[in-house]
Amino acid sequence: MEGKEKPFKARDDRFYEQIVSAANVVIVRFDSNFRITDFSGSSEKVFGFRKNEVIGKYLMETIVPEQESTGRNLKELMVDIVRNAREHKYNINENVTKNGERIWMQWYNSELKSESDNEYEILSIGIDISDKVEAEKKLKESEERFRMLSELTFEGILIHKNGIILDCNLSLEKQIGYSRTELIGKNLFELLVPEKYHTIIRNMITEKEASYEAEAIHKNGSVIPIMIEAANTLYKQEDVRVVAVRNISEQKKINKALFQSEQRYRELINHISAAVLVHAPDKRIVLCNDIATEMLALSKDQIVGRTLPNLGIVLLNENGNILVADDYPAYRVISDLRPLKGMIVGINNHKNENVDWMLVNAFPFFNTANELIEVIVTYVDITDLKNAQAALRSQALELSTLNKVGREVNSSLTMNQVTKASLKGIMNAIKPDLAMIYLNMGSQLMLNDYTFKAKGKIEVPQLIPEEHFFDSKESGYNTIFIQDMVDEKGEGWNLLRKTGMTSFALLPLKQGENLLGIIGIASEKKRSYRDQQVFLETVCNETAIGIQNAMLFEQVKSHADELEMQVKDRTRELSESVERLQELDKLKSIFLASMSHELRTPLNSIIGYTGIMLMGMTGKLSDEQHQQLSRVKNNAKHLLSLINDILDISKVEAGHVELNIEDINLSRLVKETVDTVHIKAAEKGIEIHTDIPGDLVIRTDLRRITQVILNLLSNAVNYTDKGGIWVKATLLNKNKFRLSVIDTGAGIPESEISRLFQPFQQIDLSLTKKNKGTGLGLYLCRKLLSLLDGAVFVKSKPGKGSEFYFEMPVKI
């Protein structure tokens, strides 16, 4: 209301007080210096100050903070309102109560002047819209999930008498589209939907002050839902009714949007192919879908509003151990405020003996103030997958065990080793509580070995009759599976009851139609071993083979013991024979060495005298005499060479060779050796080439290495008629070298190569007739090189030539 045309009056004050009380609005009056001059009773209720506490105080010291929580400067706003109230008829700002609480108010400001027009005050009528602001905040939070926004509107105020409008505020004008001038004097019922007349009239008659809904007609003809609060009061000495009108169109839209969002939210959760539990920050479950009720075996009414531990639900970790509540997925997110992904938990709802395995993801949701509002946890059933993985692991373990048991059993030679390997494999693979092996002793099955996974002792019968479990041989000795021994009758089961087990599997160990024994496995709890039947029967087959092998081994061992005594006797006799042979061999070597020495002296004389005669020093010889003496000399040289080779071999084999180690320049040594055979090579038109590093120095026995090289060169010259001979040396590494003699001779057939380094062996008779030799040269080379830590090799192709080479250390 404008107010500047009227003076201040006490009755006006009372009038405003009554308006405020009736309309549930706040009225504050302050002067141009911002000092409070009036403070209504409803203001006391809203702000918590007593009237006498604020009269004369500055606004900024009481109900108006200098700055809003949003950052706006309210001191500047108050200055603008005092300067020009007309321009600031309406404003919304944050206020503060006596206890420091921040509240949001919508103010209607008007200027009140005195009769002298020298003084004026500001009348501010306010409405607490904190609930609206909070609703807007909640809507914003909701729309962050569903991307919807909405706005709130302000309340309008009108005064009427018997339905005729006497006054109204600007907010009402905005709400229904009529100006204030158009509204004053208008019948209130012209603005309302007729269907609501009776409700409004009844409330007017009964002077109802509680809020209620109605519908107004906008100037443009549209219907507006409104919320009305009214009260009777005095206005200009008349009984009137003050009505606060709030357009609730937006609130209706917001409520509808919230309802629709909540519906979509619930529908979304219900259509997710996973169990969903929504937890509040206090860990209570506030929402769940149908799949979650199935998972927990509870109704929604039993779940919502309670925590998981209060539902009697037990969660397990991936290893099957019980989780403490702090490790529950939702509780971890509430504690850490971070998403949790890929956690695997087991759920035992006490209505299902088996554990349901779930893949769990949990996500926190925050409001605009970054406060946690809820945690959404999804549970995807992976029981089948986990069981399949467990089955694969079990199969892999069974296959690995079968492989291991097969190797151990087949490599075991004693009955004890076989049975222990079998029992160990069964315990590792399928983990029964008890595994035992009985072996057949006639018609009795005698305990051979057993293993029990629990600590302490267990009573296992030592002897059980075969017929207690197998009717006859014709029955085939089939595997027996017993899930609960309580249901079984017979003496055999009475014997096995002593073990304290409940479930059994008895598997025969067969050799054809014969029963070698049985493998028994058992568990304290009910369990079916049929799922492992293939594995168990395969182990039994391997074990049966191992037992057969062990039995055969025992028989063989018995025969071996008998043979061992015979072998010892034969070995002793052979040892004595070897000693005699070694002594004879030694005597042979000594004899050969001695005889060779004795033979060389006359041969040297024959060669020397024959040479003198051939030189004509004893007289001229005829051609026939010269020819015959030449044959004598050549044969004597051949015999001397044979004796020298025999002597050297005898010394080597008798161990009488002493090495004289010295530094030798290999290039110089090869040159000197080549010079020795050069004349004979030249006579055949063969050229000898050398490729020896000039700085290659070796440390070895000069005489022996020379003898080896000379033998290889001599052979190359003897067996090469055309082409050439190459002598090469190569340093293989810093500790080893190779020397090769390569020729272009006739070559050696592959079938003859194995004979080359044997004593008195010559290959290809056509060649040996042409090139006579002792057949000991290469054999001697091999023996000498073995003394020098070396070895000799050959590569050859018929018609292409040969390569003889040896490898030995640079230094020995």
Summary of the structure (lengths in Angstrom):
residues: 812
radius of gyration: 59.9
end to end distance: 126.7
largest distance: 188.9
contacts: 2437
relative contact order: 0.04
helix: 45%
strand: 27%
